[in-house]
Amino acid sequence: MSNTTAKNQLRYELKMRLNSLSPTMRFEGEQKLIEQLESQFALNDYPKNVLSYWSFGNELPTHNLNEKLSQKCKVWLPVIVGDHLVVKPFNGKQSMIPEPKFGILEPIGSNLDDLSIIDIVLVPGLGFNENGQRIGRGKGYYDGILPQLTNAVKIGVCFKEQLQNKIPTEPHDVTLDKVLAI
């Protein structure tokens, strides 16, 4: 089986698994993620700049997390522009507008040009393993931006149901520093 076929099969299986999670499990997952990150940040200095994501669909929710983080540090969110991601400031849900194609809320404001200021990046995905390998939705947006985040600790965040023993990888796939499975 080719890597592409293996990835597509795994994506299908993981999407089905994520779709089976209840709203209660999703809510509890976000609460656990908030607790884990706050506990981790309390041991070290709180980061100044966090690149998070605005969850949609069956992703691990981050809306409350982003609001909470923004009280202690600067939160940035990715926005899809063409075939790549740009980073914009998060200034609260009230300062976001729906993206035209899918209706996903996106921050407004100027693009962050100096990605070296990002301390931590929270990375979504469909599947992860404990070695920091991930499989996304197949468009390569994060594989395009992660190498530019040279100073950031790259943390995959997911439900424990998304953990896999093996993730099929290709040379362009970026390995994360850590995975938090809730």
PyMOL commands that set and color helices and strands:
alter all, ss='L'
color gray80, all
select helices_A, chain A and resi 3-19+23-43+63-69+93-95+115-117+141-148+160-162
alter helices_A, ss='H'
color red, helices_A
select strands_A, chain A and resi 49-51+74-81+84-89+96-98+105-107+120-123+127-128+134-135+153-158+178-181
alter strands_A, ss='S'
color yellow, strands_A
deselect
rebuild
show_as cartoon
